Amino acid sequence: MKGGWVYILANRKHGALYTGVTSDIAARMVQHREGKGSAFCAKYGISRLVHIEWHDDIEGAIAREKAVKKWRRAWKIELIEGANPDWRDRWFDILK
């Protein structure tokens, strides 16, 4: 059984947010950065990886993503700022 990533993208600090899930974060981020990740992200220029969390099984990741998508915006901002107060693009952390 393969694990998965839950992630949140933004176009800028406190900007538009997108929550997603994937088993391959690097490939998914390439899609988002090329404007092929989702129509919503492409429309609003959302490609900054501001939150990422690993789950040992993909089912757990999918459940978490569904829960986070239902959260209030303020809760998502709290989640992001808890680990990434400057809204840095975590994509560069993954590349290392």
MOVEN-V933824 format. One record per residue. RES is the residue in three letters. PHI is phi in whole degrees, 0 to 359 (NA if undefined). PSI is psi in radians with two decimals (* if undefined). Layout:
BEGIN
RES PHI PSI
RES PHI PSI
END
This chain:
BEGIN
MET NA 2.36
LYS 259 2.56
GLY 275 -3.04
GLY 204 2.89
TRP 248 2.38
VAL 255 2.35
TYR 219 2.72
ILE 234 2.29
LEU 250 2.71
ALA 218 2.79
ASN 267 -0.33
ARG 188 3.02
LYS 301 2.24
HIS 60 0.39
GLY 269 -2.71
ALA 293 2.47
LEU 241 2.62
TYR 221 2.26
THR 250 2.33
GLY 216 3.06
VAL 220 2.52
THR 201 2.73
SER 268 -0.27
ASP 228 1.58
ILE 296 -0.66
ALA 296 -0.83
ALA 295 -0.70
ARG 295 -0.70
MET 293 -0.63
VAL 299 -0.76
GLN 301 -0.85
HIS 298 -0.75
ARG 292 -0.41
GLU 270 0.04
GLY 79 0.29
LYS 249 0.04
GLY 289 -0.76
SER 195 2.64
ALA 297 -0.68
PHE 299 -0.82
CYS 296 -0.73
ALA 297 -0.74
LYS 298 -0.69
TYR 255 0.15
GLY 65 0.66
ILE 268 1.93
SER 209 0.08
ARG 272 2.06
LEU 281 1.85
VAL 254 -0.28
HIS 212 2.43
ILE 212 2.40
GLU 215 2.41
TRP 267 2.46
HIS 232 2.40
ASP 295 -0.45
ASP 230 2.55
ILE 296 -0.56
GLU 297 -0.72
GLY 296 -0.68
ALA 295 -0.75
ILE 296 -0.75
ALA 299 -0.76
ARG 296 -0.77
GLU 300 -0.78
LYS 298 -0.69
ALA 294 -0.84
VAL 298 -0.66
LYS 299 -0.49
LYS 275 -0.20
TRP 295 2.74
ARG 293 2.64
ARG 305 -0.73
ALA 300 -0.63
TRP 292 -0.69
LYS 296 -0.72
ILE 296 -0.71
GLU 299 -0.75
LEU 299 -0.82
ILE 299 -0.90
GLU 288 -0.29
GLY 297 -0.64
ALA 247 -0.25
ASN 216 1.19
PRO 298 -0.44
ASP 267 0.02
TRP 57 0.65
ARG 299 2.68
ASP 281 1.85
ARG 289 -0.15
TRP 306 -0.67
PHE 290 -0.44
ASP 290 -0.65
ILE 292 -0.63
LEU 292 -0.38
LYS 291 *
END
